[in-house]
Every structure is written in C-alpha cells, then in structure tokens.
Amino acid sequence: MAGGVLCFLLPLLLAFSARAADAGNWAGTWETFWREGAAVVMLKQDGDTVTGTYEPGGGRIEGRVEGDLLRGRWIVDDASGQFVFALSGDGQTFTGRFDSGEYWNGRRAGGQARPRHLDAADNPRETLKTLIAAFNEYLVGGKIEALRFAQSFLAFEGENDDTRGHNRRRTLLLEIIELSTFRLYDAPPRPAGDQAGFQISPEGTDVSYTLRFVRQENGIWRLLVEDETRLTAVRDRFLAALGRPSFAAAKEAARHSPRGVMQRFISGVHDWDGPGRAEALSTLDLSFLPKRLHAAEGPVLADYLKQVIDRAGYVFYQEIPNNPRQTTPYVHYTHPLGNIVIARQPSTDDQPDRWAFSAETLRRLPSLYVAMQNLPPAPGLAPQPPLTHFFVLRERVREASPALLHRALLLENWQWIALVLLALIATGAGIVASRFTDWQLHGRQNGETQLTAGQSSLVHAVGLTVASLALAAGIDRIGILETDLRFLYQVASAGAIIGGTWMAYLITGAVGAIFERRALATTSYADEIVTSLAVGIMKLIILAIGLMLLADTADLPYEGVLAGLGVGGIAVAFASRDTVSNMIGGILLMTDHPFKRGDLIEAHGHLATVEAVGLRSTRLKRLDDTIMIIPNSQLSDQIIVNWGLRRRRRVDLSISLTYDTPRERLDTFVQALRDLVLRQPQIDPVDCYVGLKDFSASAIEVECRCFFRVPAYEDLVAARSALTGDIVDLARDTGVQFAYPTRTIHVVRETPEGDRQA
C-alpha cells in the first residue's frame, strides 16, 4: 500500500520540484507586453546576474536578482531606462514596471522556436502571406513570437526613428491591414524590378492605400513601413470611411461580421478548454436543432467545422469581409457536397440579428468531412487534438482499421458495430440495476420472497431508467446525433424520462406512506390531511414535469400550448373550475382543521366517520357502513358538526312512573337516582340534573340529564347502557313501578225514557 501511495505522489512531487526550480530561475525565452507593443525577451542567468536581448528592436537587458525580484536596465539604440520584474510563485510569469511606472509583464514562451508560417519570401505575394499569417497569430492568438518573426520581413523607411518609433509605425501598419479587405492572390507574384506595389482598401469604401515592397540584395522581398505621419493619416482616413471613431470601435464592430465570426471561431477552438468553447459555439447557427441537443451536438459540429476549415486552406482573415452591414452571405469554401457559408441570421426573441455559420453548412459538414478526410491540413497549421470524444474515437478507429470508416446505409461501419455493442451494454446495465434493486428490497423485507406491486414496479422503473440513460449517453459519444438515426437518441431519452418519472412517482408514494403512518401516530389532526394533500400535489407535479420533458424530447411545441393558455385561459379555467375549487376546498380543510381522520362528524344530514381527505374529495363512512364521497368544495362550504371534538357527551333520560306512586317513594327515588348518576364512571359531576318533570297522559315523568367524559360514540353507548341497567335495579329496590301507556274505559248503561221521566 505504501508503494502505491508513493507511485501516486511521486509525479506530483516531481512536478512541484520542477515548478520550485523555475521559481528562482529567470533564464529562458519570455513573451512580454507593454502599453505600446510587445517583444520576445531571451535571458541568461549566471548566479544573481542576468543578461539578455529582446526582439523586435534589438534591445539589451542587464540586471541583478534580489530574491524574487529582477532589477536592472534596458538598453536599445541610444536610449535606456530602469525596470523591476517580480517573478510569480510558479516561475511561469512575471509582473513588472519600467521607467516612470508603465507596466511590462511577461510569460514563459515554452521553448517554441517560432510559429508555423508560410515563410517563403522570394516574391511580394509570399512575403505578404507570411506577414499576414504572423500578424494574425499575434492579433488573434496573442503570440509574441509571431510578431518577432514578422519583424525580419519589414523594412522601415528612413533611419531617424528609434525602436519605439518602429513599434508605433508597425502598429499603425497592422491597423491599416486589419481595417482592409483584400485577396492575397491579387498581390504581385514576380515583378520585373526591385520594387512593387499592392493596393488595399476597406470593404465597401472608395479609399485605398498602396503597400510597397522592396527587394534586398539577397533576393528577399520586404514590406516597406512608411513614416508615422503618413501611416497615421491613412489609418484615420480608413476609419472615417468606415464611420468609426477609433480602431478599437472598428475592431468591435468587425466582431459582428463574417471576418469576426471566423476569428471568434478559430480563436475559440484554440482555447476550447477555457472561455473559447462558448465563443466558438456562439458562431454556429444551431436553430435547425432542438435546444436540448445544442449542448451535445454543438461541440461535435464545431469539431467537424474545424477539421473541414483546416483542410480547405490556411485562413487569412483579411480575405474575409469585415463589414457588419453586409447583406449577402460570405461563401468561404465551395464543394460539390456542400459549402462553408457565413450568413446573417434574422433576429429572434432570444437575440438580435447576427452573423454565423449557416444551418445548411452545419447539416452538410459530416458528408463534407468524409469527402475531405484524406486531405492533410493546410501548410502552416499546428496539429491540434480533436475537440470531442467522438473524433478521438473515430481517429483511433481510423488508425486501427480504415475500412471501418466506410459508410453503410446511414452510418459508418464502426458506428453500426458500436451501436450493437451499446445496445447490449445498456441492456446489461438495466438488468444489473433491476437485480440490485430487487435484492435491496428483499433485504429490507427481512427475507420475504414476494414483493408488493409497488416494489415490483420500482424494480422495473430502475432498470428502464438505467438502460435508457446508458443508451442515450453512448449514442451521444458515437456521433449518431448528426445522422438520420437521431430518433434513436429521442427514443432512449424518452425511455429515461418515462423510467425516471415512474420511479419518482413510486418513491413519492412510498415516502408519503411512511409520513402517513407517522401522522396516524400523532395527536395533531392536521398532519394526516397535510400529508395526503402534499403527496397528491407532488405526484401531480412529477407527472406534469415528465409530460413536458417527453414533449420536448419528441419536439412537440408544448411551449406554444403553454403560451396559448394565456389566450384561452378563461375557457380552461371555466372548464376546470370544479377541479380547482375542490383543490382549494382541500387546502381550506387543511388550514381550518375542522376534523381529523377517525372523527365522527355530521355532514349533509348524516353522521359519518372521516376516513381520508384527498386532493379532490373526502371519504366518509356512515354508521350503517355506507361510504360517502363528498367533493371538498361542497364539504368546506357547509356547516360541519364534529362530534369527535367534544370533550363530553350528553345523556337525556325520561323515566315514567305510575300515578299511584306515593309522594314519599317519589322523593326517595329521585334522591337515589341522583346519587346513582354521580357514582357512574367518567361522569361529569358539574352538570347533573335529576327531578320530577311533568305529568304525561299515563305517568309521572322524572327527568335525568347528565354528561359523560368519553371520547367516542361507542364509549357513550356503553356508559348509557350501564346507567340504564342501574336505574332498573334502583326502581326495584325503591318499590316504584314504571308506567306504560294505559287507558280506562267507563261503560254507562243508558236509562229508558220512561224511567228517566219517573
């Protein structure tokens, strides 16, 4: 184990040691920048003494190391000054100042000899190509080495300027070239004399400037850099023709032009692992794809586009129009299988109009790349690894067996093989996930062999989700999204959504059941209602999200349906008013707490026990075991008598005694009855009323009203039954008789008329 840890830590220790060694080392090549220019600085260190040179300019550096600081003098021509550099902790950059406080910063150049350019210079056209390539690498890529390399192909007119003057003139020439649009093929190939001219101008203007070339004694052609006054006047004239107040404003406007699109794409590709990825993807018109596929398919299309552009030829930005007001598309490359076109995209709700590689270009890229893949990249382009896993995999297949790249039907041979293997792997992953879930559930069931219906469904949902996710991820990796078999990704995504929604629905129900059991064990009558409503709402939300994701996967315009609800909202609200009112009624029942599960209530003229409160209705069980389903809106709008909330229950008895009962026995019975009632268990002694009440048709009525402290109706029945039995015994002991309805009939014999007269 210790050996493994050592093997893991050793590379880190070596890397740290290398960085630590660089921390105090100034020797090497540095790319440096200051306000007015840039230069490549080459330093040598001997102890604490540092000497070196920098180009362009032919300057010298002399300094002494003081800890992490380097202090010294810069010398160029007859000028000199002081500087101080501070080395960073990793030794890869320094921060500095020179003279009166201007910055002078740098980074290690990494040991590269020079950038890869078309470095021929035996005629004006090749000289201009080399210079433009170097200038573009400096302007777009920030490579100082390219600027140093370009310096050898410039000839400065006059001999009075110092290095700073040369830097200003070179910068002005760069700006004039950057503001112009021209075709390098039009530059003079082989002029007769030792001088040549080439006219350049901004796109869509009538102003121009002539680049002048001179041939040296060794036969090399150089570009002549005129005096600063002349170059400044040309630059200002170009800016005025373009309607821009400064070069920075013109540069910013050119970002939104065909040239700016190409520059942003290429520079973004070279900085793919940083902010460049988003910049490169912003130059692609992905409107022909669903938005959910932009993140997956955009990088692959960018990789295709990069490979095609590299094989189409070296990109000279100055050959691409930089006029943002241009209306016609720019065709960069033409091929029988498709063109590389940068076109203006119409404005949408999400973004204004912009220039981008057209959708038709992106659609044609896979077939166009297949036709060009055997053509090597253009000379002067540094090799760069693929941007995506798909191209990495495809290059490995190409190295192993080029025959697998042949296209059969809609896919290449290796893609068909990968698709079959992917289907097998996804199926296996789904089976393993299902078996693992089944094993876990059996373990929680303490060895029971049978799972419930919900648990069995959860096992299938997990398997479907895992298999679909594996299939969708693999399809993204093997590049099927760019083919007509894209629907396989939609099918896999739909399976993952269905499985995930199904799984979430089942898990929500299981978790809700746990909380419902806990709610039953609590004394708070609101917990059960809250749990029931919350579980119902969560399930409804899960289903709604699943349906929207499915609609998005199937490219159904559900956004338009949702937006249409604003127009047809009144009709929808009217049609669903009962459902909405029932949901609101359920929320009111939850907030008002009129009852809890198991309470005996009186509703709609019936006594019933509360069994469940749902999202739409409440279920009640009447005393005759009949189930009542009442919509929440109706239940919340009527008077609810909750017998289950009473702290005590009343008993009213009327005892009928015969009329022949003597007064003494009546008084004795009433007093004994009072004492009997007060001796009953759970009686409330505060309110107990016993006494002679009334004369009925056949009895003397004795009233008995009392209250029992019992929680449920069945407890009341038991208490009243016991009291009634005790009263029967009391009547027997006191010698009184219960009366029952009787009627006495008196028969009178009628007297004859004669007898009445007598």
HUJOGI-V678196 format. One record per pair of residues at least 12 apart in sequence whose ideal C-beta (glycine too) atoms are under 6 Angstrom apart, sorted by the first residue. I is the first residue (numbers start at 1). J is the second residue. Records with the same first field share a line. If there is no record, write none. Layout:
I=J + J
This chain:
19=90
22=91
23=91
26=43 + 45 + 50 + 70
27=43 + 44 + 45
28=108
29=42 + 109
30=106
31=107 + 109 + 144
32=106
33=105
34=104
35=102
36=167
37=167
38=144 + 147
39=54
40=55 + 144 + 145 + 148
41=54
48=64 + 65
50=63 + 70
55=148
56=148 + 151
57=76 + 163
59=74 + 76
60=75
61=74
68=86 + 87
69=86
70=85
71=84
76=163
77=162
79=162
81=98 + 99
83=96 + 98
84=96 + 97
92=108
93=107
94=106
114=145 + 149
115=137 + 143 + 145 + 146
116=380 + 382
117=130 + 133 + 134 + 380
118=130 + 133 + 380
121=153 + 220 + 221
123=189 + 190 + 221
124=187 + 188 + 196 + 213 + 221
125=187 + 189
127=153 + 221
128=187
129=184
130=153
131=150 + 153 + 223
132=316 + 318
134=146 + 149 + 150
135=174
136=317
140=263 + 267
153=222
154=223 + 225
155=214 + 222 + 224
156=225
157=224 + 226
168=228
169=225 + 228 + 231
172=231 + 235
173=225
175=235 + 247
176=209 + 234 + 235
179=202 + 238
180=200 + 201 + 202
181=203 + 321 + 322
182=200 + 318
183=319
184=316
194=215
195=214
196=213
197=210 + 212
198=211
202=238 + 241 + 242
203=321 + 323
204=323
205=241
207=237 + 241
209=234
212=224
253=324
254=322
256=324
257=322 + 323 + 324
258=320 + 321 + 330 + 342 + 355
259=317 + 320 + 322
261=283 + 342 + 355
262=320
263=317
264=279 + 283
265=280 + 283
268=280
269=306
272=387
280=302
281=298
283=356 + 357
284=357
285=345 + 356 + 358 + 359
286=298
287=359
288=359
290=555
292=552
296=476
297=481
299=387 + 388
300=388 + 390
301=362
303=386 + 387 + 388 + 391
304=365 + 369
305=365
307=369
308=368 + 369
310=377 + 381
311=372 + 375 + 377
312=333
313=378
314=378 + 380
329=341 + 343
330=342
335=368
337=367 + 368 + 371
338=364 + 368
340=361
341=358 + 361
342=355 + 357
343=358
366=482
389=477
390=479
397=414
410=483 + 484 + 485
415=478
418=478
422=474
426=467 + 470 + 471
427=467
429=466 + 467 + 470
430=463 + 466 + 467
433=462 + 463 + 466
434=459 + 462 + 463
437=459 + 462
438=459
441=455
454=506
457=506
458=506
461=499 + 502 + 503
464=495 + 499
465=496 + 499 + 500 + 503
468=492 + 495 + 496 + 499
469=496
471=492
472=489 + 492 + 493 + 496
475=488 + 489
490=553
493=553
494=550 + 553
497=546 + 549 + 550
501=546
504=542
505=539 + 542
508=538 + 539
512=535
515=531
516=531
519=531
525=596
526=593
528=597
529=590 + 613
530=590
532=613
533=586 + 590
536=615
581=633
582=616 + 631 + 632 + 633
585=632 + 633 + 636
586=615 + 632
588=636
589=636
594=640
595=610 + 642
597=610
599=642 + 644
600=643 + 644 + 713
601=640 + 642
602=641
603=640
606=622
607=623
608=620 + 621 + 622 + 628
609=621
617=629 + 631 + 632
618=630 + 632 + 635
648=684 + 707 + 709
649=708 + 710 + 716
650=707
651=706 + 720
652=705
653=704
654=701
655=702
656=699 + 701 + 739
657=699 + 700 + 736 + 739
658=737 + 739
661=736
665=736
668=734
669=734 + 736
670=690
672=730 + 734
673=690
674=690
676=726 + 730
677=706
680=723
682=708 + 709 + 710
684=707 + 709
687=707
688=706
689=705
690=704
691=703
698=739 + 741 + 742
699=739
